[in-house]
Amino acid sequence: MTELAINGGSPVRTTPFPHRRLFGEEEKAAAVAVFDQAIESGEAFGYNGPQEQAYELEFADFLGGGYADMVSSGTASVFVALGALQLEPLSEVIVPPITDPGGIMPVPLLNCVPIVADAHPGSFNTGAQEIEDVISRRTKAIIVAHIAGEPVDMDPVLELARAHDLPVIEDCAQAHGARYKGRPVGTLGTIAAFSTMSGKHHATGAQGGVIYTQNEDLLWEAKRFADRGKPFNTKYTTNVRMGLNLNGNELSAAIGRVQLKKLPGIIAQRRQFVDMLTNEMDRVEAVRLGWVPDGAEGVYWFLRFHLDVARISVDKKTFVDALAAEGIPCGLEYRAVQSEGKWFQEHITYGKSGYPWSDPAYTGDPNPLFPLPNCMQAVEDHFRMPLHEGYGEQEASDIGAALRKVELAYRR
């Protein structure tokens, strides 16, 4: 048996994994062209110009048609998607068990109450049964997040939403180009929110986001809300509703247009890598990729590995630490459980008011508990590994070798 690196043996891999190198000369040229045009014309570039309009059209075309609006961040995209729905104050909005803070904070920012649905067993994503368990007469919308680029099992969720006449917001921040039964995520619900910050599948710069919908009226409502209530597509000459300035901009859009052209290749390379890794894992018994619903085609924002501790003689931390010592980048867990956060548990929102939970007109539980047993079990049962489209055959081979080596050392 080869000695584990954590015990003083030689690691499987001694060289760092490759950097992603998301931006290249093409993005640089696009940005310089925007500056050159501004210098030549004497007019500073702004927003809602030709680059942004073209990016929005191209983004919608990537999803097979519909309407898009570029905004300033992924958090802004969730905020705007919710704002477009014009929910009444103290409405309950069902939110995912695992997501970024920006996937939930917009709910109380819009004076609504977030209600956390548990995860589907074996997944980081919620499911229809778990949503149904927390639906009440106060429920007015559902947010689902396709975490790690793995689609939610959407058909049962949509059937449930139709039965209760509830709009569904798809948070696609980690799932650009993922598909569910042949359909792109983001096109399944009422409205979708995407993040295009620099860590995502395609980026518009350091930060960015996109709203997408197939409902033109909803698109215009989103545009108005994202630009201080400007009277876009109305008869009015004054601002028509309260909103914030959450616009995108010409420079980011120019970068995003280049990135959109690269996105199909980025997705294909990630999937090809996972296929190679899956082949390398044929002889690994204790570790497998996490469960996904039938018909799901993921885009792998990160890899979610299920560890069967019944097959090994150590706990998950010991196994993951040993894997990391073999030169493999990996993390113990993905515990993005926002209901565990101080702000959520103590209702630190508007001063010390505890609003909206504390509002006397709210008839729900002002101090709800969300134990989330499926979610917590999934966090415990899985570990994660970063990946990007620059990973190739050597990385797949090294990960597979390290998994086999560590499993063999700790096999029960």
C-alpha positions in Angstrom: 0.0 0.0 0.0 1.4 3.4 -0.9 1.9 5.6 2.1 -0.6 8.5 2.3 0.9 12.0 1.8 -0.7 13.1 5.0 1.4 10.5 6.8 4.6 11.4 5.1 4.3 9.6 1.8 4.7 11.2 -1.7 1.5 13.0 -2.9 -0.2 12.0 -6.2 0.2 15.5 -7.5 2.9 18.0 -6.7 2.0 20.8 -9.2 -0.8 23.3 -8.7 -4.0 22.8 -10.6 -4.3 25.2 -13.6 -5.6 28.8 -13.2 -8.8 29.4 -14.9 -7.8 32.4 -17.1 -11.3 33.4 -17.8 -10.5 36.7 -19.5 -8.3 37.0 -22.5 -7.2 39.3 -25.3 -10.7 39.2 -26.8 -12.3 40.8 -23.7 -9.5 43.3 -23.5 -10.0 44.3 -27.1 -13.8 44.7 -26.5 -13.2 46.9 -23.5 -10.6 49.0 -25.3 -13.0 49.5 -28.2 -15.6 51.0 -25.8 -12.9 53.4 -24.4 -11.7 54.2 -27.9 -15.2 55.1 -29.0 -15.7 57.3 -26.0 -12.4 59.1 -26.6 -13.2 59.6 -30.3 -16.7 60.9 -29.7 -16.0 62.9 -26.6 -18.9 61.2 -24.9 -18.5 59.0 -21.8 -20.0 55.6 -22.1 -22.9 54.9 -19.9 -25.7 52.3 -19.7 -28.7 51.1 -21.8 -26.6 51.8 -24.9 -25.9 49.7 -27.9 -23.5 47.3 -26.2 -26.0 46.6 -23.3 -28.9 46.2 -25.7 -27.0 43.8 -27.9 -25.8 41.8 -24.9 -29.4 41.4 -23.6 -30.6 40.2 -27.1 -27.7 37.8 -27.3 -28.3 36.5 -23.8 -32.0 35.9 -24.5 -31.0 34.2 -27.8 -28.7 31.9 -25.8 -31.7 30.7 -23.8 -33.8 30.2 -27.0 -35.6 33.6 -27.1 -37.4 35.7 -24.6 -36.3 38.9 -22.9 -33.3 40.0 -20.8 -32.3 43.0 -18.7 -28.7 43.5 -17.6 -28.2 44.6 -14.0 -25.4 45.3 -11.6 -25.0 42.0 -9.7 -26.5 38.6 -9.1 -28.0 39.9 -5.8 -29.5 42.7 -7.8 -31.0 40.3 -10.3 -32.8 38.4 -7.5 -34.0 41.7 -6.0 -35.2 42.9 -9.4 -36.9 39.6 -10.2 -38.8 39.9 -6.9 -39.5 43.6 -7.4 -41.0 42.9 -10.8 -43.6 40.7 -9.2 -44.9 43.6 -7.0 -45.6 41.4 -4.0 -47.6 43.0 -1.1 -45.7 43.6 2.1 -45.6 40.6 4.5 -46.0 38.2 1.7 -44.2 34.9 2.4 -41.6 33.9 -0.2 -40.3 30.3 -0.1 -36.6 30.3 -0.5 -33.9 27.6 -1.0 -32.1 25.9 1.9 -28.7 26.4 0.4 -27.8 29.6 -1.6 -25.8 32.7 -1.5 -26.9 35.4 1.0 -27.9 37.5 -2.0 -30.4 34.8 -2.9 -32.5 35.4 0.2 -31.7 39.0 1.5 -33.8 40.6 -1.2 -36.9 39.1 0.3 -36.9 41.1 3.6 -35.5 44.1 1.7 -38.8 44.0 -0.2 -40.7 43.8 3.1 -41.6 40.1 2.6 -40.9 37.1 4.8 -38.5 34.4 3.7 -39.7 30.8 4.5 -37.0 28.2 4.0 -37.8 25.0 2.3 -35.8 21.9 3.0 -33.6 20.2 0.4 -34.7 17.2 -1.6 -33.0 14.1 0.0 -29.5 13.7 -1.4 -29.4 17.1 -2.9 -28.4 20.7 -2.1 -31.5 21.8 -4.1 -35.1 22.0 -2.8 -37.9 19.8 -4.1 -41.6 20.0 -4.7 -42.5 18.0 -1.5 -40.3 20.2 0.6 -41.8 23.3 -0.8 -45.3 22.0 -0.3 -44.5 21.3 3.3 -44.1 25.1 4.0 -46.7 26.6 1.7 -49.3 28.6 3.6 -52.1 31.0 2.6 -49.5 33.8 3.0 -47.2 32.3 0.4 -47.0 34.5 -2.7 -43.9 33.3 -4.6 -41.3 30.6 -4.7 -37.5 31.0 -5.3 -35.6 27.9 -6.4 -31.8 27.9 -6.9 -29.9 25.5 -9.2 -26.9 25.0 -6.9 -23.5 23.9 -8.2 -25.0 24.0 -11.7 -27.3 21.1 -10.9 -30.9 21.7 -12.0 -33.8 21.4 -9.5 -36.3 18.8 -10.4 -38.6 21.4 -11.9 -41.6 19.7 -13.3 -43.1 18.7 -9.9 -42.2 22.2 -8.6 -44.0 23.9 -11.5 -47.0 21.6 -11.1 -47.2 22.6 -7.5 -46.8 26.3 -8.3 -49.6 26.2 -10.8 -51.9 24.4 -8.4 -51.4 27.3 -5.9 -51.1 30.1 -8.5 -47.6 31.0 -7.4 -44.9 32.6 -9.5 -41.5 30.8 -9.6 -38.2 32.7 -9.6 -35.3 30.6 -10.8 -32.0 31.6 -9.3 -29.5 30.5 -12.0 -26.4 32.2 -10.6 -24.5 28.9 -10.6 -26.2 27.3 -13.6 -25.5 29.1 -16.9 -26.6 26.8 -19.6 -27.8 23.9 -17.4 -30.7 22.0 -18.9 -33.7 20.1 -17.4 -35.3 17.6 -19.7 -33.9 19.4 -22.7 -34.9 22.9 -21.5 -32.5 25.6 -20.3 -32.9 26.5 -16.7 -34.2 30.0 -16.4 -36.8 29.4 -19.1 -39.0 27.1 -16.9 -40.3 29.5 -14.2 -41.9 32.9 -14.3 -38.7 34.9 -14.2 -35.1 34.1 -13.7 -32.0 35.7 -12.1 -28.4 35.2 -13.2 -25.1 36.3 -11.7 -22.4 37.2 -14.1 -19.6 38.0 -11.6 -16.1 36.9 -12.3 -16.4 33.4 -10.7 -19.4 32.3 -12.8 -19.6 30.4 -16.0 -19.5 33.6 -18.0 -18.9 37.0 -16.7 -19.5 40.6 -17.5 -16.5 41.8 -15.3 -16.1 41.8 -11.6 -19.8 41.9 -10.9 -23.0 41.7 -13.0 -26.3 40.1 -13.3 -29.2 39.4 -15.8 -33.0 39.2 -15.5 -34.6 36.8 -17.9 -38.3 36.1 -18.7 -40.5 35.1 -21.5 -43.2 37.5 -20.3 -42.6 40.9 -22.0 -44.8 42.8 -19.5 -42.8 41.3 -16.7 -39.6 42.3 -18.4 -40.7 46.0 -18.6 -41.7 45.9 -14.9 -38.2 44.6 -14.1 -36.6 47.3 -16.2 -38.6 50.0 -14.5 -37.8 48.7 -11.0 -34.1 48.4 -11.9 -33.9 52.0 -12.9 -35.7 54.0 -10.2 -39.1 53.5 -11.7 -38.5 55.2 -15.0 -41.6 55.0 -17.1 -40.3 52.6 -19.8 -43.0 51.4 -22.1 -45.7 53.5 -20.5 -47.6 56.7 -21.3 -46.2 58.5 -18.3 -43.4 61.1 -18.2 -42.6 60.8 -14.5 -41.1 57.9 -12.6 -43.9 55.4 -12.0 -42.8 53.4 -9.0 -40.1 53.3 -6.3 -36.9 51.5 -7.3 -33.1 51.7 -7.2 -30.4 52.3 -9.8 -29.3 48.7 -10.5 -28.3 49.1 -14.1 -25.6 47.3 -16.0 -23.3 49.4 -18.2 -21.7 49.5 -21.7 -18.2 48.3 -20.6 -19.5 45.3 -18.8 -21.9 44.5 -21.6 -19.0 44.6 -24.1 -17.1 42.1 -22.0 -20.2 40.0 -21.6 -20.8 39.7 -25.3 -17.4 38.2 -25.8 -18.0 35.8 -22.9 -21.3 34.7 -24.3 -19.6 33.5 -27.4 -17.3 31.4 -25.3 -20.0 30.0 -23.0 -21.0 27.0 -25.1 -17.4 25.9 -25.2 -16.9 26.5 -21.5 -19.9 24.3 -20.8 -18.8 21.6 -23.2 -15.3 21.5 -21.6 -16.6 21.2 -18.1 -18.9 18.3 -19.1 -16.1 16.6 -21.0 -13.9 16.9 -17.9 -16.6 15.4 -15.7 -17.0 12.5 -18.2 -13.3 11.8 -17.9 -13.4 12.0 -14.2 -16.4 9.7 -14.0 -14.4 7.1 -16.0 -11.5 7.5 -13.6 -13.8 6.9 -10.7 -15.0 3.5 -11.9 -12.9 1.6 -9.3 -13.8 4.0 -6.5 -16.5 2.6 -4.2 -17.0 5.1 -1.4 -17.2 8.3 -3.5 -19.6 9.2 -6.3 -21.0 12.4 -7.8 -24.1 13.7 -6.0 -27.6 12.7 -7.0 -29.3 14.7 -9.7 -32.9 14.3 -11.0 -33.6 12.4 -14.2 -33.2 14.6 -17.3 -30.8 17.0 -15.6 -27.7 18.2 -17.5 -25.5 20.0 -15.2 -22.8 22.6 -15.9 -20.7 21.9 -12.8 -20.0 25.2 -11.0 -18.3 23.0 -8.5 -18.3 19.2 -8.0 -20.4 17.7 -5.3 -19.1 14.3 -4.1 -21.1 11.9 -2.0 -19.0 10.1 0.5 -20.3 6.7 1.9 -18.6 6.7 5.3 -20.0 3.2 5.9 -17.4 1.9 3.4 -14.4 3.6 5.1 -12.9 3.5 8.5 -12.5 7.2 9.1 -14.8 10.2 9.2 -15.4 12.7 6.3 -12.9 15.3 7.6 -10.1 12.7 7.8 -10.8 11.5 4.3 -11.0 15.0 2.8 -7.8 16.1 4.6 -6.0 13.1 3.2 -7.3 13.8 -0.3 -6.1 17.4 0.0 -2.7 16.3 1.1 -2.4 14.3 -2.1 -2.5 17.7 -4.0 -6.2 17.7 -4.8 -8.1 20.9 -4.2 -11.2 20.1 -2.2 -13.3 21.4 0.6 -15.0 19.7 3.6 -18.5 21.0 2.8 -20.6 23.6 1.2 -22.5 25.0 4.1 -24.2 28.0 2.5 -27.3 27.6 4.8 -28.5 31.1 5.1 -31.0 30.4 7.8 -28.0 29.7 10.1 -26.8 33.3 9.6 -26.7 35.8 12.4 -28.7 38.3 10.3 -31.4 35.7 9.6 -31.7 34.2 13.1 -31.7 37.6 14.9 -33.7 39.4 12.2 -31.1 42.1 11.7 -32.7 44.0 8.9 -34.2 47.5 9.6 -32.4 48.9 12.7 -33.5 46.9 15.7 -37.1 46.5 14.6 -36.9 42.9 13.5 -39.1 43.8 10.6 -40.8 42.2 8.6 -41.1 39.3 11.1 -42.1 41.6 13.9 -44.8 43.5 12.1 -48.1 43.1 14.1 -49.9 42.5 10.8 -47.8 39.5 10.0 -49.9 36.4 11.0 -47.1 33.8 10.6 -44.6 32.7 13.2 -42.4 35.7 14.1 -39.6 33.4 15.3 -39.6 30.4 12.9 -37.3 27.5 13.1 -36.0 25.7 10.1 -34.3 22.5 11.1 -33.8 21.4 7.4 -33.0 17.7 8.1 -32.5 16.8 4.5 -30.3 19.8 3.9 -28.1 19.1 6.9 -27.7 15.5 5.9 -26.7 16.5 2.4 -24.1 18.9 3.8 -22.8 16.1 6.1 -22.7 13.5 3.3 -21.0 15.5 0.6 -17.7 17.3 0.1 -16.9 19.6 -2.7 -14.2 20.3 -5.3 -13.6 23.3 -7.5 -13.3 22.9 -11.2 -13.3 24.9 -14.4 -13.0 24.4 -18.1 -9.2 24.5 -17.9 -9.1 21.1 -16.2 -8.3 18.3 -18.5 -7.2 14.7 -18.8 -4.3 15.0 -16.3 -6.4 16.6 -13.6 -9.0 13.9 -14.1 -6.4 11.2 -13.8 -4.8 12.7 -10.7 -8.1 13.2 -8.9 -9.1 9.6 -9.7 -5.7 8.3 -8.6 -5.9 10.2 -5.3 -9.4 9.0 -4.6 -8.4 5.4 -5.2 -5.3 5.8 -3.0 -7.1 7.4 -0.1 -10.0 5.0 -0.3 -7.7 2.0 -0.3 -5.8 3.3 2.8 -9.1 3.8 4.7 -11.2 1.1 3.3 -13.2 -0.7 5.9 
